[in-house]
Amino acid sequence: MEEEDFQREIELIKEDVSGFKIPYSACQYFHVRTKSFSKDQLDKAVTLFYQILEEKFSRKQV
């Protein structure tokens, strides 16, 4: 995936995860989308995904 497209995907991930009512696993979220990413891009996207989930759902439990 081109870098510009990857940055758009990152923004979509941020929007999507911010709207989750419950935490999903990366497998559920990226199931169909994995083929679009290079290995490095997927690693970065999954890391970001879990960081956002952690921030969103850890605040609710405090």
mmJSON file of the N, C-alpha and C atoms, coordinates in Angstrom:
{"data_MODEL":{"atom_site":{
"group_PDB":["ATOM","ATOM","ATOM","ATOM","ATOM","ATOM","ATOM","ATOM","ATOM","ATOM","ATOM","ATOM","ATOM","ATOM","ATOM","ATOM","ATOM","ATOM","ATOM","ATOM","ATOM","ATOM","ATOM","ATOM","ATOM","ATOM","ATOM","ATOM","ATOM","ATOM","ATOM","ATOM","ATOM","ATOM","ATOM","ATOM","ATOM","ATOM","ATOM","ATOM","ATOM","ATOM","ATOM","ATOM","ATOM","ATOM","ATOM","ATOM","ATOM","ATOM","ATOM","ATOM","ATOM","ATOM","ATOM","ATOM","ATOM","ATOM","ATOM","ATOM","ATOM","ATOM","ATOM","ATOM","ATOM","ATOM","ATOM","ATOM","ATOM","ATOM","ATOM","ATOM","ATOM","ATOM","ATOM","ATOM","ATOM","ATOM","ATOM","ATOM","ATOM","ATOM","ATOM","ATOM","ATOM","ATOM","ATOM","ATOM","ATOM","ATOM","ATOM","ATOM","ATOM","ATOM","ATOM","ATOM","ATOM","ATOM","ATOM","ATOM","ATOM","ATOM","ATOM","ATOM","ATOM","ATOM","ATOM","ATOM","ATOM","ATOM","ATOM","ATOM","ATOM","ATOM","ATOM","ATOM","ATOM","ATOM","ATOM","ATOM","ATOM","ATOM","ATOM","ATOM","ATOM","ATOM","ATOM","ATOM","ATOM","ATOM","ATOM","ATOM","ATOM","ATOM","ATOM","ATOM","ATOM","ATOM","ATOM","ATOM","ATOM","ATOM","ATOM","ATOM","ATOM","ATOM","ATOM","ATOM","ATOM","ATOM","ATOM","ATOM","ATOM","ATOM","ATOM","ATOM","ATOM","ATOM","ATOM","ATOM","ATOM","ATOM","ATOM","ATOM","ATOM","ATOM","ATOM","ATOM","ATOM","ATOM","ATOM","ATOM","ATOM","ATOM","ATOM","ATOM","ATOM","ATOM","ATOM","ATOM","ATOM","ATOM","ATOM","ATOM","ATOM","ATOM"],
"id":[1,2,3,4,5,6,7,8,9,10,11,12,13,14,15,16,17,18,19,20,21,22,23,24,25,26,27,28,29,30,31,32,33,34,35,36,37,38,39,40,41,42,43,44,45,46,47,48,49,50,51,52,53,54,55,56,57,58,59,60,61,62,63,64,65,66,67,68,69,70,71,72,73,74,75,76,77,78,79,80,81,82,83,84,85,86,87,88,89,90,91,92,93,94,95,96,97,98,99,100,101,102,103,104,105,106,107,108,109,110,111,112,113,114,115,116,117,118,119,120,121,122,123,124,125,126,127,128,129,130,131,132,133,134,135,136,137,138,139,140,141,142,143,144,145,146,147,148,149,150,151,152,153,154,155,156,157,158,159,160,161,162,163,164,165,166,167,168,169,170,171,172,173,174,175,176,177,178,179,180,181,182,183,184,185,186],
"type_symbol":["N","C","C","N","C","C","N","C","C","N","C","C","N","C","C","N","C","C","N","C","C","N","C","C","N","C","C","N","C","C","N","C","C","N","C","C","N","C","C","N","C","C","N","C","C","N","C","C","N","C","C","N","C","C","N","C","C","N","C","C","N","C","C","N","C","C","N","C","C","N","C","C","N","C","C","N","C","C","N","C","C","N","C","C","N","C","C","N","C","C","N","C","C","N","C","C","N","C","C","N","C","C","N","C","C","N","C","C","N","C","C","N","C","C","N","C","C","N","C","C","N","C","C","N","C","C","N","C","C","N","C","C","N","C","C","N","C","C","N","C","C","N","C","C","N","C","C","N","C","C","N","C","C","N","C","C","N","C","C","N","C","C","N","C","C","N","C","C","N","C","C","N","C","C","N","C","C","N","C","C","N","C","C","N","C","C"],
"label_atom_id":["N","CA","C","N","CA","C","N","CA","C","N","CA","C","N","CA","C","N","CA","C","N","CA","C","N","CA","C","N","CA","C","N","CA","C","N","CA","C","N","CA","C","N","CA","C","N","CA","C","N","CA","C","N","CA","C","N","CA","C","N","CA","C","N","CA","C","N","CA","C","N","CA","C","N","CA","C","N","CA","C","N","CA","C","N","CA","C","N","CA","C","N","CA","C","N","CA","C","N","CA","C","N","CA","C","N","CA","C","N","CA","C","N","CA","C","N","CA","C","N","CA","C","N","CA","C","N","CA","C","N","CA","C","N","CA","C","N","CA","C","N","CA","C","N","CA","C","N","CA","C","N","CA","C","N","CA","C","N","CA","C","N","CA","C","N","CA","C","N","CA","C","N","CA","C","N","CA","C","N","CA","C","N","CA","C","N","CA","C","N","CA","C","N","CA","C","N","CA","C","N","CA","C","N","CA","C","N","CA","C","N","CA","C","N","CA","C"],
"label_alt_id":[null,null,null,null,null,null,null,null,null,null,null,null,null,null,null,null,null,null,null,null,null,null,null,null,null,null,null,null,null,null,null,null,null,null,null,null,null,null,null,null,null,null,null,null,null,null,null,null,null,null,null,null,null,null,null,null,null,null,null,null,null,null,null,null,null,null,null,null,null,null,null,null,null,null,null,null,null,null,null,null,null,null,null,null,null,null,null,null,null,null,null,null,null,null,null,null,null,null,null,null,null,null,null,null,null,null,null,null,null,null,null,null,null,null,null,null,null,null,null,null,null,null,null,null,null,null,null,null,null,null,null,null,null,null,null,null,null,null,null,null,null,null,null,null,null,null,null,null,null,null,null,null,null,null,null,null,null,null,null,null,null,null,null,null,null,null,null,null,null,null,null,null,null,null,null,null,null,null,null,null,null,null,null,null,null,null],
"label_comp_id":["MET","MET","MET","GLU","GLU","GLU","GLU","GLU","GLU","GLU","GLU","GLU","ASP","ASP","ASP","PHE","PHE","PHE","GLN","GLN","GLN","ARG","ARG","ARG","GLU","GLU","GLU","ILE","ILE","ILE","GLU","GLU","GLU","LEU","LEU","LEU","ILE","ILE","ILE","LYS","LYS","LYS","GLU","GLU","GLU","ASP","ASP","ASP","VAL","VAL","VAL","SER","SER","SER","GLY","GLY","GLY","PHE","PHE","PHE","LYS","LYS","LYS","ILE","ILE","ILE","PRO","PRO","PRO","TYR","TYR","TYR","SER","SER","SER","ALA","ALA","ALA","CYS","CYS","CYS","GLN","GLN","GLN","TYR","TYR","TYR","PHE","PHE","PHE","HIS","HIS","HIS","VAL","VAL","VAL","ARG","ARG","ARG","THR","THR","THR","LYS","LYS","LYS","SER","SER","SER","PHE","PHE","PHE","SER","SER","SER","LYS","LYS","LYS","ASP","ASP","ASP","GLN","GLN","GLN","LEU","LEU","LEU","ASP","ASP","ASP","LYS","LYS","LYS","ALA","ALA","ALA","VAL","VAL","VAL","THR","THR","THR","LEU","LEU","LEU","PHE","PHE","PHE","TYR","TYR","TYR","GLN","GLN","GLN","ILE","ILE","ILE","LEU","LEU","LEU","GLU","GLU","GLU","GLU","GLU","GLU","LYS","LYS","LYS","PHE","PHE","PHE","SER","SER","SER","ARG","ARG","ARG","LYS","LYS","LYS","GLN","GLN","GLN","VAL","VAL","VAL"],
"label_asym_id":["A","A","A","A","A","A","A","A","A","A","A","A","A","A","A","A","A","A","A","A","A","A","A","A","A","A","A","A","A","A","A","A","A","A","A","A","A","A","A","A","A","A","A","A","A","A","A","A","A","A","A","A","A","A","A","A","A","A","A","A","A","A","A","A","A","A","A","A","A","A","A","A","A","A","A","A","A","A","A","A","A","A","A","A","A","A","A","A","A","A","A","A","A","A","A","A","A","A","A","A","A","A","A","A","A","A","A","A","A","A","A","A","A","A","A","A","A","A","A","A","A","A","A","A","A","A","A","A","A","A","A","A","A","A","A","A","A","A","A","A","A","A","A","A","A","A","A","A","A","A","A","A","A","A","A","A","A","A","A","A","A","A","A","A","A","A","A","A","A","A","A","A","A","A","A","A","A","A","A","A","A","A","A","A","A","A"],
"label_entity_id":["1","1","1","1","1","1","1","1","1","1","1","1","1","1","1","1","1","1","1","1","1","1","1","1","1","1","1","1","1","1","1","1","1","1","1","1","1","1","1","1","1","1","1","1","1","1","1","1","1","1","1","1","1","1","1","1","1","1","1","1","1","1","1","1","1","1","1","1","1","1","1","1","1","1","1","1","1","1","1","1","1","1","1","1","1","1","1","1","1","1","1","1","1","1","1","1","1","1","1","1","1","1","1","1","1","1","1","1","1","1","1","1","1","1","1","1","1","1","1","1","1","1","1","1","1","1","1","1","1","1","1","1","1","1","1","1","1","1","1","1","1","1","1","1","1","1","1","1","1","1","1","1","1","1","1","1","1","1","1","1","1","1","1","1","1","1","1","1","1","1","1","1","1","1","1","1","1","1","1","1","1","1","1","1","1","1"],
"label_seq_id":[1,1,1,2,2,2,3,3,3,4,4,4,5,5,5,6,6,6,7,7,7,8,8,8,9,9,9,10,10,10,11,11,11,12,12,12,13,13,13,14,14,14,15,15,15,16,16,16,17,17,17,18,18,18,19,19,19,20,20,20,21,21,21,22,22,22,23,23,23,24,24,24,25,25,25,26,26,26,27,27,27,28,28,28,29,29,29,30,30,30,31,31,31,32,32,32,33,33,33,34,34,34,35,35,35,36,36,36,37,37,37,38,38,38,39,39,39,40,40,40,41,41,41,42,42,42,43,43,43,44,44,44,45,45,45,46,46,46,47,47,47,48,48,48,49,49,49,50,50,50,51,51,51,52,52,52,53,53,53,54,54,54,55,55,55,56,56,56,57,57,57,58,58,58,59,59,59,60,60,60,61,61,61,62,62,62],
"pdbx_PDB_ins_code":[null,null,null,null,null,null,null,null,null,null,null,null,null,null,null,null,null,null,null,null,null,null,null,null,null,null,null,null,null,null,null,null,null,null,null,null,null,null,null,null,null,null,null,null,null,null,null,null,null,null,null,null,null,null,null,null,null,null,null,null,null,null,null,null,null,null,null,null,null,null,null,null,null,null,null,null,null,null,null,null,null,null,null,null,null,null,null,null,null,null,null,null,null,null,null,null,null,null,null,null,null,null,null,null,null,null,null,null,null,null,null,null,null,null,null,null,null,null,null,null,null,null,null,null,null,null,null,null,null,null,null,null,null,null,null,null,null,null,null,null,null,null,null,null,null,null,null,null,null,null,null,null,null,null,null,null,null,null,null,null,null,null,null,null,null,null,null,null,null,null,null,null,null,null,null,null,null,null,null,null,null,null,null,null,null,null],
"Cartn_x":[0.856,0.0,0.912,0.543,1.307,1.218,2.237,2.284,1.078,0.677,-0.48,-1.753,-1.938,-3.091,-3.008,-1.795,-1.6,-1.983,-1.601,-1.952,-3.468,-4.16,-5.622,-6.208,-5.626,-6.083,-5.876,-4.746,-4.461,-5.535,-5.908,-6.956,-8.292,-8.593,-9.83,-9.818,-8.664,-8.536,-8.808,-8.21,-8.427,-9.907,-10.576,-12.006,-12.823,-12.535,-13.281,-13.151,-11.908,-11.665,-12.248,-12.169,-12.736,-14.242,-14.888,-16.328,-16.767,-15.834,-16.186,-16.896,-17.949,-18.653,-18.028,-17.451,-16.751,-15.407,-14.406,-13.12,-13.195,-12.666,-12.554,-11.107,-10.867,-9.495,-9.024,-7.725,-7.162,-7.569,-7.685,-8.097,-9.484,-10.382,-11.735,-11.715,-10.975,-10.968,-10.237,-9.086,-8.245,-8.466,-9.416,-9.616,-9.534,-10.294,-10.334,-9.273,-8.878,-8.009,-6.526,-6.116,-4.69,-3.951,-4.605,-3.931,-3.562,-4.158,-3.878,-2.586,-2.151,-0.995,0.269,1.411,2.684,2.868,3.839,4.078,4.353,5.235,5.559,4.336,3.558,2.361,1.357,1.181,0.242,0.7,1.991,2.52,2.229,2.47,2.218,0.727,-0.104,-1.549,-2.095,-1.632,-2.101,-1.625,-0.395,0.117,-0.737,-1.022,-1.866,-3.261,-3.81,-5.132,-5.198,-4.216,-4.222,-3.927,-3.116,-2.869,-4.155,-4.898,-6.149,-7.164,-7.251,-8.161,-7.8,-6.527,-6.055,-6.443,-6.195,-6.536,-8.04,-8.803,-10.261,-10.883,-10.522,-11.211,-10.576,-9.342,-8.761,-9.306,-9.613,-10.182,-11.573,-12.34,-13.71,-13.737,-12.702,-12.69,-12.152,-11.589,-11.01,-12.081],
"Cartn_y":[-1.158,0.0,1.235,2.205,3.453,4.168,4.963,5.649,6.574,7.272,8.176,7.394,6.256,5.399,4.842,4.503,3.98,5.033,6.27,7.345,7.535,7.396,7.468,6.319,5.143,3.973,4.18,4.77,5.049,5.974,6.983,7.902,7.177,6.285,5.495,4.581,3.997,3.133,3.939,5.13,5.991,6.303,6.645,6.956,5.737,4.609,3.383,2.976,2.887,2.397,3.364,4.644,5.631,5.448,4.9,4.692,3.347,2.459,1.135,1.262,0.495,0.418,-0.647,-1.665,-2.731,-2.946,-3.47,-3.713,-4.932,-4.779,-5.888,-6.317,-7.503,-7.951,-7.45,-7.377,-6.972,-7.966,-9.23,-10.25,-9.939,-9.558,-9.214,-7.981,-6.989,-5.721,-5.82,-6.475,-6.506,-7.737,-8.572,-9.856,-9.762,-8.913,-8.812,-7.841,-6.914,-5.83,-6.178,-7.272,-7.575,-7.645,-8.086,-8.24,-6.903,-5.827,-4.499,-3.911,-4.384,-3.82,-4.624,-3.932,-4.648,-5.141,-5.98,-6.505,-5.368,-4.437,-3.314,-2.433,-2.187,-1.371,-2.047,-3.335,-4.07,-4.041,-4.225,-4.16,-2.801,-1.731,-0.381,-0.167,-0.628,-0.447,-1.213,-2.422,-3.229,-2.618,-2.135,-1.475,-0.256,0.556,1.731,1.32,0.305,-0.211,-0.53,-1.285,-1.658,-0.475,0.478,1.671,2.465,2.636,3.384,2.641,1.334,0.542,0.686,0.593,0.701,2.052,3.112,4.448,4.599,4.138,4.311,3.514,2.261,1.401,1.406,1.812,1.89,3.115,4.182,5.375,5.104,4.283,3.992,3.213,2.399,1.552,2.257,3.441,4.166,4.888],
"Cartn_z":[0.0,0.0,0.0,-0.789,-0.833,0.512,0.834,2.123,2.327,1.297,1.403,1.749,1.098,1.391,2.813,3.218,4.573,5.613,5.388,6.333,6.415,5.283,5.304,6.11,5.945,6.706,8.202,8.563,9.971,10.549,9.805,10.265,10.407,9.488,9.58,10.803,11.081,12.251,13.513,13.592,14.76,14.934,13.848,13.915,14.328,13.686,13.973,15.434,15.901,17.256,18.284,18.011,18.934,19.096,18.093,18.141,18.689,18.982,19.496,20.839,21.017,22.3,23.201,22.569,23.278,22.576,23.288,22.625,21.698,20.525,19.563,19.487,18.999,18.783,17.419,17.262,15.976,14.888,15.246,14.267,13.718,14.587,14.137,13.238,13.644,12.913,11.573,11.561,10.36,9.486,9.835,9.154,7.626,7.031,5.571,5.046,5.865,5.422,5.406,5.988,6.13,4.802,3.762,2.465,1.834,2.302,1.761,2.313,3.468,4.155,3.887,3.892,3.929,5.367,5.611,6.967,7.939,7.567,8.451,8.705,7.666,7.821,8.745,8.571,9.418,10.875,11.094,12.458,13.088,12.35,12.856,13.12,12.194,12.326,13.532,13.734,14.865,16.184,16.213,17.412,17.753,16.754,16.951,17.427,16.802,17.154,18.654,19.146,20.558,21.476,21.035,21.85,22.042,20.97,21.056,21.93,21.74,22.587,24.055,24.356,25.74,26.33,25.582,26.062,26.264,25.296,25.349,26.49,26.621,27.578,28.966,29.087,30.433,31.158,30.458,31.072,31.611,30.93,31.371,32.663,32.91,34.076,35.31,35.171,36.322,37.074],
"occupancy":[1.0,1.0,1.0,1.0,1.0,1.0,1.0,1.0,1.0,1.0,1.0,1.0,1.0,1.0,1.0,1.0,1.0,1.0,1.0,1.0,1.0,1.0,1.0,1.0,1.0,1.0,1.0,1.0,1.0,1.0,1.0,1.0,1.0,1.0,1.0,1.0,1.0,1.0,1.0,1.0,1.0,1.0,1.0,1.0,1.0,1.0,1.0,1.0,1.0,1.0,1.0,1.0,1.0,1.0,1.0,1.0,1.0,1.0,1.0,1.0,1.0,1.0,1.0,1.0,1.0,1.0,1.0,1.0,1.0,1.0,1.0,1.0,1.0,1.0,1.0,1.0,1.0,1.0,1.0,1.0,1.0,1.0,1.0,1.0,1.0,1.0,1.0,1.0,1.0,1.0,1.0,1.0,1.0,1.0,1.0,1.0,1.0,1.0,1.0,1.0,1.0,1.0,1.0,1.0,1.0,1.0,1.0,1.0,1.0,1.0,1.0,1.0,1.0,1.0,1.0,1.0,1.0,1.0,1.0,1.0,1.0,1.0,1.0,1.0,1.0,1.0,1.0,1.0,1.0,1.0,1.0,1.0,1.0,1.0,1.0,1.0,1.0,1.0,1.0,1.0,1.0,1.0,1.0,1.0,1.0,1.0,1.0,1.0,1.0,1.0,1.0,1.0,1.0,1.0,1.0,1.0,1.0,1.0,1.0,1.0,1.0,1.0,1.0,1.0,1.0,1.0,1.0,1.0,1.0,1.0,1.0,1.0,1.0,1.0,1.0,1.0,1.0,1.0,1.0,1.0,1.0,1.0,1.0,1.0,1.0,1.0],
"B_iso_or_equiv":[0.0,0.0,0.0,0.0,0.0,0.0,0.0,0.0,0.0,0.0,0.0,0.0,0.0,0.0,0.0,0.0,0.0,0.0,0.0,0.0,0.0,0.0,0.0,0.0,0.0,0.0,0.0,0.0,0.0,0.0,0.0,0.0,0.0,0.0,0.0,0.0,0.0,0.0,0.0,0.0,0.0,0.0,0.0,0.0,0.0,0.0,0.0,0.0,0.0,0.0,0.0,0.0,0.0,0.0,0.0,0.0,0.0,0.0,0.0,0.0,0.0,0.0,0.0,0.0,0.0,0.0,0.0,0.0,0.0,0.0,0.0,0.0,0.0,0.0,0.0,0.0,0.0,0.0,0.0,0.0,0.0,0.0,0.0,0.0,0.0,0.0,0.0,0.0,0.0,0.0,0.0,0.0,0.0,0.0,0.0,0.0,0.0,0.0,0.0,0.0,0.0,0.0,0.0,0.0,0.0,0.0,0.0,0.0,0.0,0.0,0.0,0.0,0.0,0.0,0.0,0.0,0.0,0.0,0.0,0.0,0.0,0.0,0.0,0.0,0.0,0.0,0.0,0.0,0.0,0.0,0.0,0.0,0.0,0.0,0.0,0.0,0.0,0.0,0.0,0.0,0.0,0.0,0.0,0.0,0.0,0.0,0.0,0.0,0.0,0.0,0.0,0.0,0.0,0.0,0.0,0.0,0.0,0.0,0.0,0.0,0.0,0.0,0.0,0.0,0.0,0.0,0.0,0.0,0.0,0.0,0.0,0.0,0.0,0.0,0.0,0.0,0.0,0.0,0.0,0.0,0.0,0.0,0.0,0.0,0.0,0.0],
"pdbx_formal_charge":[null,null,null,null,null,null,null,null,null,null,null,null,null,null,null,null,null,null,null,null,null,null,null,null,null,null,null,null,null,null,null,null,null,null,null,null,null,null,null,null,null,null,null,null,null,null,null,null,null,null,null,null,null,null,null,null,null,null,null,null,null,null,null,null,null,null,null,null,null,null,null,null,null,null,null,null,null,null,null,null,null,null,null,null,null,null,null,null,null,null,null,null,null,null,null,null,null,null,null,null,null,null,null,null,null,null,null,null,null,null,null,null,null,null,null,null,null,null,null,null,null,null,null,null,null,null,null,null,null,null,null,null,null,null,null,null,null,null,null,null,null,null,null,null,null,null,null,null,null,null,null,null,null,null,null,null,null,null,null,null,null,null,null,null,null,null,null,null,null,null,null,null,null,null,null,null,null,null,null,null,null,null,null,null,null,null],
"auth_seq_id":[1,1,1,2,2,2,3,3,3,4,4,4,5,5,5,6,6,6,7,7,7,8,8,8,9,9,9,10,10,10,11,11,11,12,12,12,13,13,13,14,14,14,15,15,15,16,16,16,17,17,17,18,18,18,19,19,19,20,20,20,21,21,21,22,22,22,23,23,23,24,24,24,25,25,25,26,26,26,27,27,27,28,28,28,29,29,29,30,30,30,31,31,31,32,32,32,33,33,33,34,34,34,35,35,35,36,36,36,37,37,37,38,38,38,39,39,39,40,40,40,41,41,41,42,42,42,43,43,43,44,44,44,45,45,45,46,46,46,47,47,47,48,48,48,49,49,49,50,50,50,51,51,51,52,52,52,53,53,53,54,54,54,55,55,55,56,56,56,57,57,57,58,58,58,59,59,59,60,60,60,61,61,61,62,62,62],
"auth_comp_id":["MET","MET","MET","GLU","GLU","GLU","GLU","GLU","GLU","GLU","GLU","GLU","ASP","ASP","ASP","PHE","PHE","PHE","GLN","GLN","GLN","ARG","ARG","ARG","GLU","GLU","GLU","ILE","ILE","ILE","GLU","GLU","GLU","LEU","LEU","LEU","ILE","ILE","ILE","LYS","LYS","LYS","GLU","GLU","GLU","ASP","ASP","ASP","VAL","VAL","VAL","SER","SER","SER","GLY","GLY","GLY","PHE","PHE","PHE","LYS","LYS","LYS","ILE","ILE","ILE","PRO","PRO","PRO","TYR","TYR","TYR","SER","SER","SER","ALA","ALA","ALA","CYS","CYS","CYS","GLN","GLN","GLN","TYR","TYR","TYR","PHE","PHE","PHE","HIS","HIS","HIS","VAL","VAL","VAL","ARG","ARG","ARG","THR","THR","THR","LYS","LYS","LYS","SER","SER","SER","PHE","PHE","PHE","SER","SER","SER","LYS","LYS","LYS","ASP","ASP","ASP","GLN","GLN","GLN","LEU","LEU","LEU","ASP","ASP","ASP","LYS","LYS","LYS","ALA","ALA","ALA","VAL","VAL","VAL","THR","THR","THR","LEU","LEU","LEU","PHE","PHE","PHE","TYR","TYR","TYR","GLN","GLN","GLN","ILE","ILE","ILE","LEU","LEU","LEU","GLU","GLU","GLU","GLU","GLU","GLU","LYS","LYS","LYS","PHE","PHE","PHE","SER","SER","SER","ARG","ARG","ARG","LYS","LYS","LYS","GLN","GLN","GLN","VAL","VAL","VAL"],
"auth_asym_id":["A","A","A","A","A","A","A","A","A","A","A","A","A","A","A","A","A","A","A","A","A","A","A","A","A","A","A","A","A","A","A","A","A","A","A","A","A","A","A","A","A","A","A","A","A","A","A","A","A","A","A","A","A","A","A","A","A","A","A","A","A","A","A","A","A","A","A","A","A","A","A","A","A","A","A","A","A","A","A","A","A","A","A","A","A","A","A","A","A","A","A","A","A","A","A","A","A","A","A","A","A","A","A","A","A","A","A","A","A","A","A","A","A","A","A","A","A","A","A","A","A","A","A","A","A","A","A","A","A","A","A","A","A","A","A","A","A","A","A","A","A","A","A","A","A","A","A","A","A","A","A","A","A","A","A","A","A","A","A","A","A","A","A","A","A","A","A","A","A","A","A","A","A","A","A","A","A","A","A","A","A","A","A","A","A","A"],
"auth_atom_id":["N","CA","C","N","CA","C","N","CA","C","N","CA","C","N","CA","C","N","CA","C","N","CA","C","N","CA","C","N","CA","C","N","CA","C","N","CA","C","N","CA","C","N","CA","C","N","CA","C","N","CA","C","N","CA","C","N","CA","C","N","CA","C","N","CA","C","N","CA","C","N","CA","C","N","CA","C","N","CA","C","N","CA","C","N","CA","C","N","CA","C","N","CA","C","N","CA","C","N","CA","C","N","CA","C","N","CA","C","N","CA","C","N","CA","C","N","CA","C","N","CA","C","N","CA","C","N","CA","C","N","CA","C","N","CA","C","N","CA","C","N","CA","C","N","CA","C","N","CA","C","N","CA","C","N","CA","C","N","CA","C","N","CA","C","N","CA","C","N","CA","C","N","CA","C","N","CA","C","N","CA","C","N","CA","C","N","CA","C","N","CA","C","N","CA","C","N","CA","C","N","CA","C","N","CA","C","N","CA","C","N","CA","C","N","CA","C"],
"pdbx_PDB_model_num":[1,1,1,1,1,1,1,1,1,1,1,1,1,1,1,1,1,1,1,1,1,1,1,1,1,1,1,1,1,1,1,1,1,1,1,1,1,1,1,1,1,1,1,1,1,1,1,1,1,1,1,1,1,1,1,1,1,1,1,1,1,1,1,1,1,1,1,1,1,1,1,1,1,1,1,1,1,1,1,1,1,1,1,1,1,1,1,1,1,1,1,1,1,1,1,1,1,1,1,1,1,1,1,1,1,1,1,1,1,1,1,1,1,1,1,1,1,1,1,1,1,1,1,1,1,1,1,1,1,1,1,1,1,1,1,1,1,1,1,1,1,1,1,1,1,1,1,1,1,1,1,1,1,1,1,1,1,1,1,1,1,1,1,1,1,1,1,1,1,1,1,1,1,1,1,1,1,1,1,1,1,1,1,1,1,1]
}}}
